[in-house]
Amino acid sequence: MAKCDRECPPEIGVVGDLTEHEADLVEKLLDIEPGGECVLYFDSLGGSAYAAVALASLIRLRGLRAVGVVTGECTSAALWPFAACRRRLVTPLSVLLFHPMKWQSEENIALAEAAEWARHFGTLETTMDQFLADLFGASLEKIQSWSAPGRYVSGPELAEAGLAELVPLEKLAVLRG
């Protein structure tokens, strides 16, 4: 990257499982003043839907002027914080996986609690699709067409859909001054 002539915005790597790194990511985002700038570099396989909502909400609620860059993959739950960025950049090699939410539980729960979770899960799935569409500024139909049954969308495809800017790998220095 080129050296900044002025102070550079904080750079944060969103790498690996969001759930495992949520506390660290939240802390780094809270270190940025409301309305401040940052660059988020994504190479994440996703994680918890709740971590996705928390990170995307934090970016939006604090009015962060975040630039999201998919340097590798942006899969599953990682899509929400990426979509929350004001500016989204992808490369020709970026890949984004859209898929329906998956229910996973390793706990022993009673039938009544399982039934309540199933009801909640159905609502959450619909709400999350609409939230993602709103964050991207895309139609719900577009997001759902990629999500069911699950589709890898390339950086160039996302840019062609108008949801990100395609940046050739050799041009990524544009982020710096």
N, C-alpha and C positions, 0 to 999 in steps of 0.2 A: 504494500500500500504506500501511496505517496505521503509525505510528511505534511501535517496540517500547518497552515500559516497562522491560524487562530486556534483556540482551544478546541480539541476534538470532542465530540459527544462520547459518552461512555459506550463501550462495546461489551455486549453480553452474549456468551455462547449458550444457546438452547440446544443442548446435546444429550442424547440418550433418553431415558424414560422421564417424562415430566413429573410423575408421581414421586420418584426418588429424589428429584432435584428441586421440587416445588419451593421448599423453604428458602433455599439459596437464591432461586430466581426472584421470589417475592422480595427478599431483602435487597437484592440489587436494584429492582425496579423502584422500591421505596426510597433508595438512596438518590434517585433522580428527582429534582424538584418538580412539583406539579407544572405541567406545560413544557417541561424540558425535553431535550432531544436525547435519543439513544439509537444505537444500531444493534439489532438482534440477529445473530447468525444462527440459522436453523440447520441442524442435522439430527433430527429426533424421530424416533419410532412411535411417539405418542405417549399414552398413559391414561390416567384417569380422566373421565369427562369432567369431574368436579375441579381437577387441577386446571384443565383447559378453560373452564368458565372463570375460575379465579384469576388466572393470568390475563385473559382477554379483558375481563372486567376492570382489572387494575390498570391496564394500559389505557383503556377508554375513560374510566372514571377520573383518572388523574390528568387526562388531557395530554398524555405523552405524545410527542411528535416522533414516533418510532419509525425507523426504517427496518423492514424485515428482509433478510437475504437468505434464500434457501441455497446453502452451499452443497448440500447432499440431498438428504430426504427430509420431507416434512409430511409425516404420516399421522393419520388418525387424529388423536387429541391435539397434536401440535398444530393442526390447521387453524384452530381458533385463535391462539395468540398471534400467529402469522397474519391471519385475516384482520386482526385488530390493529395492525400497523397502518399508519397513514400512507406510507409508500412501501410497496412490495416489489422486490427484485428477485428474479430467477435467472438461472443460467441455462444454456442448452442442455446441460446434464442434470439439472434439478429434476426431482421426481416427487410427486405429491400423491398420497394414497387416500382416496375418499372411500369410506365403507360404512355400512350400518353399524350402529353401536352394538357392542357385544356385552352380554351379561355374563359376569363371572363372579362366583361366590365360593369361597373355601370354608365358609362357616356352617355350622349345624344350626339351622333355624327351624322354627315351628311352621306349620302349614299356613297359619294366619299371617305370619310375617312374610312368608314367601309370596302369598297372594297380594299383600300390600306392595311388596317390592315390584312384582310384575305390573301392577297398576301404575305405580310411579315410573317404572322403566318405560312404559308405553308413552306416557306424557313427556318424559324427559327426552326421548328419542325425537318426537315431533318438535318440541321446543328447541332442541339443539340444532336441528336442520334449519329451522327458521333463523335462529341466531347466527349461524354460519353464513347463510345467504345474506342477512342484513349486514354483517361485518364486511363481507366481500363486496356488497353492493350488487349482488347478483340475484337472479330469480330463484325462487325455491325449486322450481322445476329443473333448472340447470344443476343445482347442487344435488338434488335427488337422482338425476340421470347419471351422475358420476358415482353416487353412493350405493346404488342398488344395481347389481349385486356387489359392487366394489370395483373401483377402477383406478389404475395408476394413470395419473395425468402428468405429462411432461411439462417442463418449464415453458417451452415454446407453445404448447397447447393452452396453458394458463394465460400466457401473454396474449395469444390470439383471441381468447375469450374476453380480453380487456380487464382481467383481474390482477395483473402484475405487469411489470416492465421486464422485457428480456434484455439481459446484459451479457454480451460476449465475455467469456472468462478473462480475456486480456484487458477488458475495459472496467473491471471492478474498482480500479483506482479512482473512479469518479466519486466514490463515497468520501474521499478525503480531499478537502479543499479544492 
